[in-house]
Amino acid sequence: MDRKKLALLLGALIIAIGTALAARSMFAGTPAPVAEAAVAQGPRVLVAQRGLPVGTIITADAISFQQWPEELVQDAYFLDGESDIAKLLGTVVRYQVSAGEPVTQGSLVSPGDRGFLAAALGPGMRAVTVPVSAKTGVAGFVFPGDRVDIVLTQSISGESGELKASETFLRNMRVLATDQSTTQEKVEGKTVVRAFRTVTLEVTPKIAEKVAVAQTIGTLSLSLRSIADNQAELDRAIAAGDIKVPDNATPEEEEKLLAQAISRPVDTGTTFVTGGDVSRFQNRSMANPNGAKAATVATPPPPPAPPTVRVTRGKNTVAVPVGRN
């Protein structure tokens, strides 16, 4: 290779190296491009945080505002800045709203509006009102939306005396209202506890008949249920096969079936306690017209038998009380 071509190649190599170094220094201080997420444009509308079946009482964790495309906003939506969530608490869902779906003004009915209580009832359910007091109403610590059991206490007179009995004959009743209030009153962010004289419950038609009869028999008391009780009973019902979810059911259908099961009032598997279970001086049972066993009065247990020793004389063995000659 002649000297002229070698000089050209060497010059081209120097130029390439210089260009590469210049480009490197140029881009060294430039940060890598960051992809920016597109921010949804439009107002914030009120949406359901979970599925809201018909009759659901709106609570603070059921709804919230969410950004919504402006071209999809409708006049019936609740808009942030124009609507106050606090004023919607205690309203009832009139038409079912799916999770993530905007809540429309027509889908909610407010307390005092015509048809409010009817909208709060589930399909096929009824509303009954029972009298209570501070003593029988958990001292006012029962609010609309809570779940309660109902205990019937009665006295039965018979030839052998009087039988005191208490029976939990209804379980998992949903409270619709206390007196005429369907919401929880709050002052400075704190729930106000007030005594009430009546409580309105959601029941089936058959349970409504039982409640009407129970009021003529004795005194009704409320027993407040834990929130965790429903889930525990649901798990037991599924394990026992009482609740069956079809294999081809969609997640939405499965959720709906379980929600219906967990909110169902129960009037079977009742438990009871009589006076004899509380005090040995009270009756445990009592004869009835159908010929059941006669009443038995619990008595103090007999004194323990004195200690004995076994004495063997020849082939005969006898037990002799200690202290006996």
Wavefront OBJ file of the C-alpha trace (Angstrom):
o trace
v 0.000 0.000 0.000
v 1.477 3.385 -0.990
v 2.007 6.143 1.455
v -0.827 8.269 0.100
v -3.533 5.632 0.755
v -2.110 4.919 4.212
v -2.340 8.604 5.104
v -5.972 8.763 3.952
v -6.929 5.699 6.050
v -5.167 7.078 9.092
v -6.938 10.427 8.694
v -10.337 8.737 8.328
v -9.684 6.698 11.492
v -8.746 9.803 13.462
v -11.872 11.609 12.256
v -14.096 8.623 13.258
v -12.574 8.414 16.734
v -12.985 12.141 17.221
v -16.602 12.057 16.118
v -17.361 9.198 18.510
v -15.747 11.004 21.456
v -17.624 14.214 20.633
v -20.936 12.400 20.429
v -20.289 10.665 23.736
v -19.492 13.904 25.525
v -22.557 15.541 23.977
v -25.052 12.920 25.251
v -23.358 12.114 28.554
v -25.173 14.874 30.461
v -28.567 14.298 28.853
v -30.916 12.171 31.016
v -32.679 9.229 29.449
v -36.176 10.091 28.189
v -38.896 9.279 30.718
v -42.257 8.050 29.527
v -44.940 10.175 31.122
v -48.253 8.531 31.839
v -51.154 10.208 30.183
v -53.331 11.909 32.728
v -57.011 11.404 32.206
v -58.655 14.691 31.424
v -62.068 15.576 32.751
v -63.882 16.147 36.048
v -63.988 13.784 39.021
v -67.265 11.874 39.279
v -68.716 9.740 42.054
v -68.226 5.998 41.462
v -69.003 2.821 43.425
v -66.021 1.278 45.227
v -67.734 -2.122 45.210
v -70.875 -3.697 43.843
v -73.940 -1.993 45.339
v -77.052 -4.204 45.128
v -80.542 -2.767 45.421
v -81.283 -1.822 49.036
v -77.672 -1.110 50.036
v -77.335 1.673 52.599
v -74.540 3.999 51.416
v -71.563 4.260 53.772
v -68.320 6.237 53.500
v -66.369 3.259 52.119
v -68.923 2.502 49.395
v -68.350 5.520 47.135
v -65.583 7.963 46.172
v -64.698 10.486 43.478
v -62.622 9.376 40.488
v -61.266 11.082 37.354
v -63.577 10.527 34.395
v -63.220 11.333 30.656
v -64.973 14.589 29.962
v -66.737 13.320 26.837
v -68.376 10.520 28.886
v -69.690 12.693 31.720
v -73.488 12.839 31.973
v -75.762 15.332 33.696
v -76.970 12.674 36.179
v -73.465 12.123 37.628
v -72.359 13.541 40.974
v -69.360 15.845 40.317
v -66.592 16.706 42.752
v -67.000 20.284 43.935
v -70.711 20.252 43.209
v -71.772 17.310 45.391
v -71.067 16.572 49.052
v -70.452 12.898 49.879
v -71.453 13.487 53.506
v -74.997 14.324 52.377
v -75.228 11.031 50.477
v -74.368 8.834 53.457
v -77.437 6.948 54.649
v -79.138 7.053 51.255
v -80.267 3.765 49.728
v -79.447 2.245 46.345
v -82.600 2.122 44.222
v -80.973 0.587 41.118
v -77.980 -1.766 41.221
v -74.559 -0.153 40.635
v -71.528 -2.213 39.613
v -68.059 -1.653 41.060
v -66.319 1.241 39.298
v -69.545 2.471 37.688
v -70.632 6.095 38.194
v -73.417 6.607 40.723
v -76.309 8.515 39.204
v -78.706 10.776 41.031
v -81.621 8.529 40.101
v -79.941 5.438 41.584
v -80.129 6.772 45.155
v -83.097 7.594 47.342
v -82.751 9.767 50.454
v -84.339 9.308 53.891
v -87.687 11.029 54.012
v -88.281 10.556 50.291
v -91.301 8.588 49.205
v -90.466 4.899 48.889
v -87.216 5.157 50.868
v -87.890 2.226 53.194
v -89.298 0.109 50.361
v -86.109 0.772 48.377
v -83.998 -0.313 51.367
v -85.635 -3.740 51.366
v -84.143 -6.571 49.370
v -86.303 -8.528 46.898
v -88.964 -10.546 48.713
v -88.156 -8.993 52.097
v -90.399 -7.186 54.568
v -89.919 -4.545 57.290
v -91.174 -5.051 60.847
v -90.850 -2.783 63.878
v -90.367 -4.078 67.399
v -90.366 -2.118 70.684
v -87.133 -2.027 72.688
v -85.639 -0.107 75.588
v -82.163 0.871 76.710
v -82.036 -2.461 78.529
v -83.197 -4.596 75.602
v -81.675 -2.471 72.799
v -77.947 -2.750 73.653
v -78.083 0.657 75.359
v -78.471 2.450 72.028
v -75.311 1.003 70.475
v -77.253 -0.350 67.504
v -77.301 1.672 64.289
v -78.948 1.298 60.868
v -76.995 -1.236 58.834
v -75.937 -3.324 61.861
v -76.866 -6.979 62.213
v -78.576 -8.327 65.327
v -79.999 -11.514 66.819
v -83.361 -11.445 68.586
v -83.812 -13.066 72.004
v -87.258 -13.931 73.394
v -87.586 -14.082 77.196
v -90.748 -15.530 78.720
v -92.212 -17.052 81.889
v -94.397 -20.174 81.747
v -96.626 -21.107 84.668
v -97.394 -24.731 85.498
v -98.496 -27.031 88.302
v -94.924 -27.490 89.480
v -94.029 -23.826 89.417
v -92.898 -21.216 86.936
v -90.422 -21.844 84.127
v -88.105 -18.995 83.098
v -86.751 -19.335 79.563
v -84.754 -17.276 77.110
v -84.385 -18.257 73.436
v -82.412 -16.835 70.521
v -84.969 -17.586 67.834
v -83.827 -15.220 65.049
v -80.309 -14.460 63.828
v -78.639 -12.083 61.373
v -81.415 -9.484 61.148
v -80.453 -6.261 59.344
v -81.389 -3.050 61.132
v -83.124 -0.608 58.789
v -83.933 2.164 61.248
v -83.974 3.075 64.924
v -87.088 5.047 65.795
v -87.567 7.158 62.640
v -83.851 7.547 61.915
v -82.171 5.641 59.092
v -78.729 7.234 59.498
v -76.050 7.621 62.141
v -76.035 11.090 63.654
v -72.560 12.591 64.022
v -71.363 15.654 65.938
v -67.819 16.890 65.299
v -66.990 13.639 63.554
v -68.171 11.420 66.428
v -71.186 9.115 66.275
v -73.911 10.121 68.709
v -75.310 7.243 70.787
v -78.978 7.731 71.641
v -81.520 5.448 73.261
v -84.410 4.466 71.004
v -87.816 2.958 71.626
v -88.340 1.018 68.384
v -86.152 -0.723 65.834
v -87.162 -1.620 62.278
v -85.738 -4.858 60.901
v -85.540 -6.482 57.474
v -87.118 -9.945 57.548
v -88.721 -12.565 55.351
v -92.543 -12.861 55.320
v -92.372 -15.994 57.503
v -90.059 -14.335 60.016
v -92.396 -11.320 60.121
v -95.134 -13.659 61.354
v -92.825 -15.103 64.005
v -91.884 -11.641 65.254
v -95.553 -10.661 65.521
v -96.323 -13.727 67.636
v -93.164 -13.384 69.743
v -94.181 -9.885 70.829
v -97.326 -11.352 72.445
v -95.419 -14.111 74.254
v -92.725 -12.232 76.116
v -89.997 -9.603 75.939
v -87.782 -9.168 72.873
v -84.142 -8.167 73.259
v -81.490 -7.337 70.668
v -78.097 -9.018 70.606
v -75.575 -7.126 68.457
v -73.571 -9.331 66.088
v -69.885 -8.979 65.287
v -68.959 -8.043 61.722
v -66.790 -11.170 61.555
v -69.691 -13.497 62.420
v -71.260 -13.408 58.959
v -68.040 -14.402 57.194
v -67.434 -17.228 59.680
v -70.969 -18.563 59.225
v -70.631 -18.236 55.464
v -67.438 -20.325 55.522
v -69.191 -23.002 57.613
v -72.205 -23.037 55.259
v -69.950 -23.444 52.209
v -67.989 -26.235 53.904
v -71.232 -28.003 54.851
v -72.572 -27.733 51.304
v -75.519 -25.534 52.261
v -74.376 -22.952 49.708
v -73.429 -24.167 46.251
v -71.784 -21.958 43.636
v -72.033 -23.268 40.045
v -68.704 -24.265 38.532
v -69.287 -22.056 35.488
v -70.318 -19.002 37.515
v -68.532 -15.750 36.686
v -66.776 -13.833 39.501
v -69.642 -11.312 39.470
v -72.268 -14.073 39.764
v -70.290 -15.793 42.533
v -69.955 -12.520 44.447
v -73.691 -11.905 44.132
v -74.574 -15.393 45.398
v -72.276 -15.093 48.400
v -73.552 -11.585 49.190
v -77.131 -12.873 49.214
v -76.176 -15.809 51.435
v -74.281 -13.693 53.938
v -77.186 -11.251 54.326
v -79.916 -13.869 54.688
v -81.899 -13.836 57.985
v -81.841 -17.158 59.847
v -84.731 -18.630 61.847
v -83.401 -22.166 62.300
v -80.946 -23.729 64.715
v -82.284 -21.732 67.652
v -80.664 -21.960 71.075
v -82.266 -21.546 74.497
v -81.523 -21.356 78.201
v -83.923 -22.062 81.062
v -83.850 -21.005 84.686
v -82.323 -24.321 85.708
v -79.258 -23.539 83.599
v -78.710 -20.378 85.628
v -79.759 -21.366 89.138
v -80.182 -24.758 90.783
v -83.350 -23.462 92.463
v -85.167 -22.855 89.144
v -87.080 -25.262 86.915
v -85.309 -26.904 84.005
v -88.392 -28.115 82.163
v -92.136 -28.259 82.497
v -94.942 -30.560 81.418
v -96.918 -29.559 78.345
v -100.360 -30.545 77.041
v -98.811 -33.009 74.602
v -97.657 -35.249 77.403
v -94.017 -34.285 77.665
v -92.156 -35.170 80.817
v -93.179 -33.421 83.997
v -91.292 -30.473 85.304
v -88.206 -31.222 87.312
v -86.849 -28.875 89.921
v -83.113 -28.837 90.266
v -82.001 -29.712 93.791
v -78.636 -29.469 95.456
v -76.444 -32.501 94.691
v -76.390 -35.219 97.378
v -73.425 -35.268 99.751
v -70.520 -37.421 98.614
v -70.468 -41.050 99.827
v -68.226 -41.683 102.844
v -64.870 -43.353 102.171
v -64.803 -47.144 102.417
v -62.242 -49.930 102.753
v -62.503 -53.416 101.280
v -62.228 -56.174 103.907
v -61.660 -59.785 102.853
v -62.499 -62.653 105.176
v -61.796 -65.973 103.594
v -63.501 -65.918 100.209
v -65.836 -63.027 101.056
v -64.942 -59.342 100.369
v -67.099 -56.505 101.651
v -66.830 -52.682 101.550
v -66.923 -51.207 105.042
v -67.363 -47.416 105.549
v -64.492 -45.831 107.376
v -65.375 -45.221 111.019
v -67.832 -48.101 111.194
v -67.074 -50.911 113.718
l 1 2 3 4 5 6 7 8 9 10 11 12 13 14 15 16 17 18 19 20 21 22 23 24 25 26 27 28 29 30 31 32 33 34 35 36 37 38 39 40 41 42 43 44 45 46 47 48 49 50 51 52 53 54 55 56 57 58 59 60 61 62 63 64 65 66 67 68 69 70 71 72 73 74 75 76 77 78 79 80 81 82 83 84 85 86 87 88 89 90 91 92 93 94 95 96 97 98 99 100 101 102 103 104 105 106 107 108 109 110 111 112 113 114 115 116 117 118 119 120 121 122 123 124 125 126 127 128 129 130 131 132 133 134 135 136 137 138 139 140 141 142 143 144 145 146 147 148 149 150 151 152 153 154 155 156 157 158 159 160 161 162 163 164 165 166 167 168 169 170 171 172 173 174 175 176 177 178 179 180 181 182 183 184 185 186 187 188 189 190 191 192 193 194 195 196 197 198 199 200 201 202 203 204 205 206 207 208 209 210 211 212 213 214 215 216 217 218 219 220 221 222 223 224 225 226 227 228 229 230 231 232 233 234 235 236 237 238 239 240 241 242 243 244 245 246 247 248 249 250 251 252 253 254 255 256 257 258 259 260 261 262 263 264 265 266 267 268 269 270 271 272 273 274 275 276 277 278 279 280 281 282 283 284 285 286 287 288 289 290 291 292 293 294 295 296 297 298 299 300 301 302 303 304 305 306 307 308 309 310 311 312 313 314 315 316 317 318 319 320 321 322 323 324 325
